[in-house]
Amino acid sequence: MGLNTFKLKMIALVFMVIDHIGMFIPGMPIWLCYVGRLSAPIFSFCLVWGLDYTKNRKRHLMTLYIASVIMAVLWLIINMNHLDKSGSTYLNIFSTFFIASAILILFQRYSFKKAICIFIVWQSFSYTVLLASSIFFSASDAIIRIEAALTGNIIGCEGGIGWIILILLLYCSKNNKKKLAVNYALYCVLYEFISATAIFARLFYYIDWHTDHVASEWMTIIYKMIFGEIPQWTPMVLHGLYWGDYQWIMIAALPLMLLYNNERGRKWKWFFYIFYPVHIVILVAIGNYL
């Protein structure tokens, strides 16, 4: 009984397609995006269990890395040709999964102190490349995204540090369903509180009004590192919970996670790696045509 990893992935895949139909096809109802909020958490849950099933972790990381770079290049092509009319900025779940997997493997292989040092060096190099490209070569956002994928930069991954933290939390909680339920629920509440109240954005704007803008520029960078977007001061209104800040619906993914039966199930090794970019290209093309 219960759901194995394969079944969970297929459920998440259906949710993902529904979400992207609502994202790329004009005139679609907003409830499609509500359904889509369940997709990424379930995929992330499957990722942390998948690490236990993976025999060759180096090859697993390399596959995610290559897929991440390919997706970044794909979005460059889409942006250069102005194909995406939806206003969506960037989708590359492979970049998030690569960085999260690399961090988990890093801390499993080395001592905590050494792993932290390696991580700092890794991200420092990545930020240096992105900063130099931005300042000296005035690189476009699409090029920056490719460089972020090439160097494994957290600020460039989909969801930012906030989603990396969720994946690490899921990994630490995966063997205890009670702990998983509590930690995941608390994360959802905290994430939605920060998003709905725009508490950090309000703080940044306050500092911007009372400083010479230097402090706020650095805080904007920090905010983008955590949440994957620039701070926006949105009004706190009740209808925002279902019209704008509806990420809280991701809590509905928890019952499906709790149904996991610790079994791997069927293996479709390359299916998702192929399906993810192909379905995005098809939906972008349909949306552009319409």
Secondary structure in CASP SS format (residue, H / E / C, confidence):
PFRMAT SS
TARGET T0000
AUTHOR 0000-0000-0000
METHOD secondary structure of the structure
MODEL  1
M C 1.00
G C 1.00
L E 1.00
N C 1.00
T H 1.00
F H 1.00
K H 1.00
L H 1.00
K H 1.00
M H 1.00
I H 1.00
A H 1.00
L H 1.00
V H 1.00
F H 1.00
M H 1.00
V H 1.00
I H 1.00
D H 1.00
H H 1.00
I H 1.00
G H 1.00
M H 1.00
F H 1.00
I C 1.00
P C 1.00
G C 1.00
M C 1.00
P C 1.00
I C 1.00
W H 1.00
L H 1.00
C H 1.00
Y H 1.00
V H 1.00
G H 1.00
R C 1.00
L C 1.00
S H 1.00
A H 1.00
P H 1.00
I H 1.00
F H 1.00
S H 1.00
F H 1.00
C H 1.00
L H 1.00
V H 1.00
W H 1.00
G H 1.00
L H 1.00
D H 1.00
Y H 1.00
T C 1.00
K C 1.00
N C 1.00
R H 1.00
K H 1.00
R H 1.00
H H 1.00
L H 1.00
M H 1.00
T H 1.00
L H 1.00
Y H 1.00
I H 1.00
A H 1.00
S H 1.00
V H 1.00
I H 1.00
M H 1.00
A H 1.00
V H 1.00
L H 1.00
W H 1.00
L H 1.00
I H 1.00
I H 1.00
N H 1.00
M H 1.00
N C 1.00
H C 1.00
L C 1.00
D C 1.00
K C 1.00
S C 1.00
G C 1.00
S C 1.00
T C 1.00
Y C 1.00
L C 1.00
N C 1.00
I H 1.00
F H 1.00
S H 1.00
T H 1.00
F H 1.00
F H 1.00
I H 1.00
A H 1.00
S H 1.00
A H 1.00
I H 1.00
L H 1.00
I H 1.00
L H 1.00
F H 1.00
Q H 1.00
R H 1.00
Y C 1.00
S C 1.00
F H 1.00
K H 1.00
K H 1.00
A H 1.00
I H 1.00
C H 1.00
I H 1.00
F H 1.00
I H 1.00
V H 1.00
W H 1.00
Q H 1.00
S H 1.00
F H 1.00
S H 1.00
Y H 1.00
T H 1.00
V H 1.00
L H 1.00
L H 1.00
A H 1.00
S H 1.00
S H 1.00
I H 1.00
F H 1.00
F C 1.00
S C 1.00
A C 1.00
S C 1.00
D H 1.00
A H 1.00
I H 1.00
I H 1.00
R H 1.00
I H 1.00
E H 1.00
A H 1.00
A H 1.00
L H 1.00
T H 1.00
G C 1.00
N C 1.00
I H 1.00
I H 1.00
G H 1.00
C C 1.00
E C 1.00
G C 1.00
G H 1.00
I H 1.00
G H 1.00
W H 1.00
I H 1.00
I H 1.00
L H 1.00
I H 1.00
L H 1.00
L H 1.00
L H 1.00
Y H 1.00
C H 1.00
S H 1.00
K C 1.00
N C 1.00
N C 1.00
K H 1.00
K H 1.00
K H 1.00
L H 1.00
A H 1.00
V H 1.00
N H 1.00
Y H 1.00
A H 1.00
L H 1.00
Y H 1.00
C H 1.00
V H 1.00
L H 1.00
Y H 1.00
E H 1.00
F H 1.00
I H 1.00
S H 1.00
A H 1.00
T H 1.00
A C 1.00
I H 1.00
F H 1.00
A H 1.00
R H 1.00
L H 1.00
F H 1.00
Y H 1.00
Y H 1.00
I H 1.00
D H 1.00
W H 1.00
H H 1.00
T C 1.00
D C 1.00
H C 1.00
V H 1.00
A H 1.00
S H 1.00
E H 1.00
W H 1.00
M H 1.00
T H 1.00
I H 1.00
I H 1.00
Y H 1.00
K H 1.00
M H 1.00
I H 1.00
F H 1.00
G C 1.00
E C 1.00
I C 1.00
P C 1.00
Q C 1.00
W C 1.00
T C 1.00
P C 1.00
M C 1.00
V C 1.00
L C 1.00
H C 1.00
G H 1.00
L H 1.00
Y H 1.00
W H 1.00
G C 1.00
D C 1.00
Y C 1.00
Q H 1.00
W H 1.00
I H 1.00
M H 1.00
I H 1.00
A H 1.00
A H 1.00
L H 1.00
P H 1.00
L H 1.00
M H 1.00
L H 1.00
L C 1.00
Y E 1.00
N C 1.00
N C 1.00
E C 1.00
R C 1.00
G C 1.00
R C 1.00
K C 1.00
W C 1.00
K C 1.00
W C 1.00
F H 1.00
F H 1.00
Y H 1.00
I H 1.00
F H 1.00
Y H 1.00
P H 1.00
V H 1.00
H H 1.00
I H 1.00
V H 1.00
I H 1.00
L H 1.00
V H 1.00
A H 1.00
I H 1.00
G H 1.00
N H 1.00
Y H 1.00
L C 1.00
END
